[in-house]
Every structure is written in C-alpha cells, then in structure tokens.
C-alpha cells in the first residue's frame, strides 16, 4: 500500500504511478507532474491542488486531476477529532457510485490512520464556477439544491447501523455530547469575543444556551435516519454554465443522520436571510413532496418541527469557524461572519 502524502507538495510522478496502477486506471506510468495550487480562501479543512500530468504512453486518464490533502494548519486537529477525512474517503470508496447527486469522479482516496494524512484524487471539472456563499443562493438554486439532496435522502431513507456499520453516526446523542464538549463549548467564548460586533445581549445568550443544551438540538430530531452530506452549503457546490443543478463537493462531514438537517443548514447559512424567510415554507413543502415522489412518507408538520430544532443544531458550524478554526484569510473570516449572522437571524425568526 502506497504512503499517503502529507501535502499536495509531496505528490510525485512515482507515487501517482503506483496508486493509479494499483487501481487499474493506468496502463503505462506518470512521467511528470506539475502542481497548480487552487481553492485559496474556499476550503477550511483541506488543501487543494491541480495536478497537470504527462504519461509515458496513451492513457484514458485526463491530463489533469485535482488532489485534496489534509489541512496544513491547526484545522487538521478539528478534522481528526471529528474524523472528517475517513468520512470523505468512505464516501468515495463505499457509496459514491450509488449517490444520485452530481459528484466528481474519484480515482483514489485514502487515510493514514497513524498520521491522519489524507489524500483524495478526483476529476478536474474544468470550466465550472462556485457561487459566492456571502451573496447567497438564488431562488432557483435553492429549489434545485433541495431537489437534489431530497433524492439522496430518499435513496437511503430508513438506513440502520446494522446495514451500514462503517458509516459515521452523524447525529447520535454520543455525537452530540462530543460536539458539545470538544467543539462547541471550547469555541463559544472565543467566538463571542472575536465577533462581538455581530451580537447583542439576546444573540449572545442564544450562542451560550444552544451550547448548554446542544444534545437536544443535535440528536433529538424525529425523522428516520438517512445518509446526509453534513456540510451542504453554497461554497461546496460547483455549477456548469447555464445549469442550476450543482456538482456537490466536500463529503467530510457525511454520515448517517437526519435529512432535514441538510435542508436547515443550507437554508440558514447559504441563503440570504430575507430570501430564506420568504421561501422557507415553500422549500419545506417542496422537500416533502420530492421525498413523497420517491415513496418516502414524512409529514410536513413533523418536518417543520425537526427543521426548527435543526437550525439550532446548525450553530455548531459558525461557532466552530468563528471560535477555533484558522480561517487563514479575510474571506474565511467573512464566511464565518456570514454563517453566524444568518444562523442567528433564522433562530430568532423561527422562535
């Protein structure tokens, strides 16, 4: 088994020849690799690079692929605590072929369990664009995103640990306790201090109270389990020109959980607060109708109740970003501010 590179800088032609050959994807060898850094300011939990390749012979593999490695700063520690890299490798190695969402082709995914180095080699999608999460999803993009994720939820609706024993249990009480003790509560005071300009007395108290009662917010939704993306937001979606159905990236937080969480997370952090409030009821009804078309019975009233609680649980993301993660640049900080302010607005309006 080939070693796992610590950084995209460590990927060599010999290493690529070995791993791509082991998977039967390479007929000859990789003779040259040129690294082009990409994704600056977008990913918080990984390092990205485009690999421009030359081969010794004719190959079906493309001339460029994208590599994703572990974060090169203290964000790696958060990733290890929550096992982000195994979750993403498991997605591509175990379930990606059955996923109805548009996703990139994966050529290789692996994690070194001792060092927690991580590598994912995937399709270079070429001329695609990322919508700016700071601007927020347009109305048609919202409904397209809901339709796509509802199809995925329907595909695995009602799954159990017995059927998928390897799958990370995304929203259990054990996970809720871990998030509270190891992520949320250590981050909440720094988040409040670092972003006090966004908070008043009421919203500061919301931040604290959600943390104190986090298990209730995270683990006590009534819906059956399904497979969830876990980080279903605008910055993790790529669009081809003229299309609103996105290619969905970044499966580091995927696992078995409650599907409505993906909806709540997208709505309260990737949609402008005004648009969210305007279309929220229509979105939930559309989600339920799309599930029903696939044979899933989930009552709209139950969905509303789960959604409201899930919006509280979503606070772990902005609190973590604003309180513990190295956001690395101005845009990273702006994303944290945006997530926090939109999430708090949604909580106050849904109360």
N, C-alpha and C positions, 0 to 999 in steps of 0.2 A: 504494500500500500504506500503510495507516494505521500510525502510530507505535505502538510498544509502551510502555505505561505503566510507569514505574519502580516505582510503588507502587499499591495499591488506592485510595489517596487521590487519585490522578491520573486516575481513570476518570471521564469526563464523559458527559453525555447525547449530545453531538455525536459523541464517539468511538464510543460504542455504536451510534449510528445508522449510522455509516459501516461498521463491521466487520460488523455483523449484516445490513446491507443488501447488502454485497458477497457475502455467503454465501447470499443469497436467503431469509433467515429472517425478514425484517422488511418489512412492507408499507407502513407509514407512517413514524414516527420515534419515538425515545425523547424524551420531553419533560422527564422528571425522573428523577434517580437519588439515592437515599438509601443511604448506606453504613452497614452494621452490622458491626463487627468480630466475627469468630468464630474459634474454633480456638486461643485462647490456651493455651499450655502443651502443645499436642499436636504441631504441626509444628516441626521444627528447620530445615528447608531451604526454607521458603516462607512467604509472608504470605497470609492468607485474609480474605475479607470477603463478606458477603451484600449483594447489590445489589437494593434494592427499587425497582421501575421503574414509571413511568407512560408510556403511549403516546398518540400523537395520534389513533389510530384503533383499531379492533378488530384484535387480534393473536392468533395461535396460541401465541406465546411466553408463558411464565409471567410472573406478576407479580414474581417474584424469581428470581435466579440467583446462583450463587456464583462469585467471582473468586479466582484464585490468582496471585500475583505472586512475583517473586524475593525471597529473604530480604533483610531490611533491616539486616543486620549482617554481620560478617566471615564468617558461614557461606556467604555468596554466593561467596566465593573458593574454598571447597572444592567448591561446586556447579559452578563454572566449570572447575576442574582436571579434574573427572570428568565434565563435560558433562551434568549432570543435567537441565537444562532442555530441551536438544534431544532428549534421550531421551524425556521425557514428551510433548513436542509431537509427536514422531514416532509415539509410540504412538497418541495420539488421532487424528492426521491420516492414519495409514497402516494400522494393523492393528486398531483398536478394534472396528470393525464385524464382524470375524471372531473376536473373542475370546469364548469360551464362558462366561467368568466374568460375574457380575453387576457392571456398572460404570455410573457416571453417564453420561448423555448429554453430549457436548461440543458447544458452539456455536462455539468459536473457540480456537485455540491457535497461538502464535507466539513466536519468539525474535528479538530484535535481536542480530545476530551481532557488532556492534561494541561495544555497551554491555553485552551479556549480560543485558538486561532480558527478562523473561518474563511472558507472560500466558496464562492458561487460563480460559475461561468455561465453566461446566458447570452441569448440572442441580442445583437445590436439592432435596435429597432429603427435606426436611420432617422428619416425626417418625421419626427413626432415632436409634440410640444407639451410642456407642462403648464396647466392653468395655475395662476397665482392664488394660493390659498389666502393671501392677505386681501385680495379682491373678493374672493368667494365664488362658488359655483353659480353659473347662470341657471335659470329655472329649468330649461330643457336638460341641462347636465345633471341636475338634481334627480329628475324623474328617470333619466337613463341609468344613473348610478343605483337608484333604488330597484329598478327592474333587474339589473344585473346581479346585485347581491341577493335579492329575493330568490332568483333562480338557483344560486349556490346554496342558500339556506334550505330550499326545498329539496335539493339533491341529497342532503344529509340530515334532514329533519328527523328527530327522534333517536339519534345515534346514542350509543351507550359506551361505557368504559370497557365492557366485555367485548364489544365488536372492534373497538379501536384502542387496545390497551397502551399503545405507544403514544397516543395523541395527548398533548398537553391539556390539562383540565383548566380551562381559561377562567372560569367564573365560579369556582367552588368556594365554600367557606374557608377552607385551608388557604386558598389563593388570596382571598380577601384579607385574611389575617396577616399573611405575608406582605401584601401590598401596604397594608396599614402600618405595620411595624417597621418594615425595611425600606419603604419608598415614600409613602405619603407623609407620615408624621415627621421623619427627619427633614423633609423638604418644605413643610408648610411655613415654618417661621422664616427661613431664608426667602421663600417666595413672597411672603407678605412684606418683608423688609426691602427686597430688591424691586418690587413692583407696587410699592405703596401708592404711587401716583394714580394707579388704576382703581384703588379700593376706597370705600368709605367704611364707616363702622359696621354697617349691615353686611356688606360683602366680605369684609374681613372675618366676621363671625361665621358666615357661610363656609368659608375655607376651613376654619377650625372645626366646626360642627360636623361637616362631611367627613373629615378625618377621624374624629372621635367615634363616629357611627358608621365607619366605612363598610363593614361587613354587610350591614343592612342594605346599603346602596348597591353593592357589587354582586352579592351572592344570593339574593332572595327574590329574584325575578321568577314569575310563574311559568314562563314558556318552557316547552321541552328543549332539550339540548339539540344543537346542530353544529356544523363546522362554521367558525367565524373567522373573519380576516383579522379583526382586533385593532387595526390601525388604518381604517377605511376613511381616508381623507384626501383632499384635493392634491396635495403635494405628492401623493403616491399613485397618481393616475397620469397616464400619457395619452395624448389624443392625436389621431391622424387628421389631416386636413379634411374638413367637411363632415367629420363624424363626431357624434356625442357619446358613443359607446367607448369607454376608455379601456386601455390596457392597464391592468392593475398590477402594481409592483409591491415590494416590501412586505413579505409574509412572516416577519419576525415575531409577531405577536399573535399569530394564528393558533387555533386550537378548538377544543370542544367547549361551547358556551351557548349563550342566548343570542339568537339572531337579531333581536330588536336592538341590542347594544350597538351593532354596526350602523344601524339607521340613526340612533340617537347621537352617536359620535360624529357621524358625517354632518348631521343637521346642526348640531350645536357648536361645531368648531370649523366647518368648511363652508358654511353658508352665512352670508351677511345676516345679521340679526333681524333686520326689517323684513327681508325675504323669507327667512325661516318662519317668523310669526305669521306671515301672510299665507304660506302654503302648508304649514305643519299638518293640519287636519287632512288636507288632500293627500299629502305624502303618506300618512299612516293608512288611510283608506286604500291608496294605490298599492302599498306593500301587502296589505291583507288580501286584496283582490288578486295580485300576482301570485301569492302563495296558493290561494284557492284554485287558480287555474292549473297549478301543478299537483292538486289533490291534498293540500295541507289545510287543515281546519284550525284556525287561530282566531278567536273572537276579537273584534275591533275594540271593545271595551277593555278586554284583558291586555291588548297591545298598548292601549293608551296608558294604563296603569304601569305596565312594565317600562314603557318609554320614559315616563316621568322619573321613575327610580333610576333608570339607566343614565339619564342626563346627570344625576348626582354622581354616579359612579365614574362618569367620564372625567370628573375633576382630577383624577389621578394623573392624567396626561399633562395638562398645563401646570399643575403643581410640581410635577417632576421636572419638566422643562425649565420652569421659572426658578426652581429652588435648588436643583442639584446638577443638572446637565451643563456641560461646557458647550454653550451654543456657538462658540468659535468665531462668529462674525455678527455683523449688525442685523443681517436678515434672520439669523437664528433667534436673536433676541426679539425681533419683530414678530416672528411666528409665535413665540411664547406669549407675548402680549396679546396677540390676536386670539389665540386659543383661550386664554384666561378670561378676557373681557367678554367674548361671545358666550362662553360656557356659563359665566355668572349671570349674564343677561337672560339666558334661557331659563336658568333656575328661578330667577326672580319672577319671570313672566309665567312660569308653569306652576308656581306655588299656589 
